[in-house]
Amino acid sequence: MISNYIHPGALVSTQWVADHLDDPSFCIVESNEDILLYDTGHLPGAVHIDWRRDLQDGLVRDYIQTKDFAALCSRHGITPETTVVFYGDKSNWWSCYALWVFRLFGHTKVKVMNGGRDKWIAEGRPLVRDIPEKKSVNYPIPSKRLDNEIRAFFENTLVHSHQKRPLIDVRSPGEFSGEITHMPDYPQEGVLRGGHIPGAHSVPWKRAVNEDGTFKSAEELRKIYQEELGLQLEDDLIAYCRIGERSSHTWFVLTYLLGFSHVRNYDGSWTEWGNRVGAPIEK
């Protein structure tokens, strides 16, 4: 895409994807909040990665292990040299989550289809129900997860708050204020306390996208994150939401579109913080 994003190659248009549907060096991945959408129709050749079944450990609240990630990629025909193009529903909110998890395992060749599933459909582009048959490959087991590089845990975030370093709360204003403990129009998820992490800035994730689900221009994004908040590109930033999915979207914006050098996603987010004994909160 022609833009002044810092890493413009990380964001591709629907037309670009349409032109590369048959390119064997790419794997198109659909990842949605609604895990049933893929079966109703998806981009030709796209594989489905279920954010819960495929990326989460079945017992521990954590992501899959490195060997399981390697197996996931292998059965979808993905090698370390494969460029994975993510798209999905909710303005690419969940596909950015899947992208962030791929980065967590060190997979560097990643892109997002701007506007996601909704834009593809709005343009009248084809959907199919056929499940692609991918030739299995051997994806090497990553040596580690990048837990220290792009992920924050409770203890990291608590220190961050105490030291008054930049924290970005990407939830809705009602969640930030403590008026509600869940997303608007979503069910209560069992969080005991409302509010936000002390010192956090409220920047709802959706401020970064246009009405059609595409990302705002670099100039508009800089106004939000740099001019309004006064953030510097070298700042040590932590973003959070409720389980790390909305904040993955903001992580993508800050890292790939604006070029911040040290952004971490606190995936425990409010479902951990709001239930944690002794965790300080502000309202």
ZIWORA-V346733 format. One line per field, one symbol per residue. psi: psi as a letter, one per 30 degrees, with the letter a starting at -180 (. if undefined). Layout:
BEGIN
psi = ???
END
This chain:
BEGIN
psi = kjlgleifffklleeeeefgegjffkkkkkjlejffeeffklkkfklkjjfeeffkkfekilllleeeeeeeeefggklffkkkjklaahhgefeeeeeeeeeeggjfiklkjkfaeeeeefgglkklfkjkjkkkljkkkkfllhefegkkleeeeeeeeeghlkkjjglleeeefgelglkkgllkggkfklalkkfkkjikefffllegflklleeeeeeefeeefgklfgkjkkklceggeefeeeeeeeeeefgkfikkkjfebffeeffkkfkkll.
END
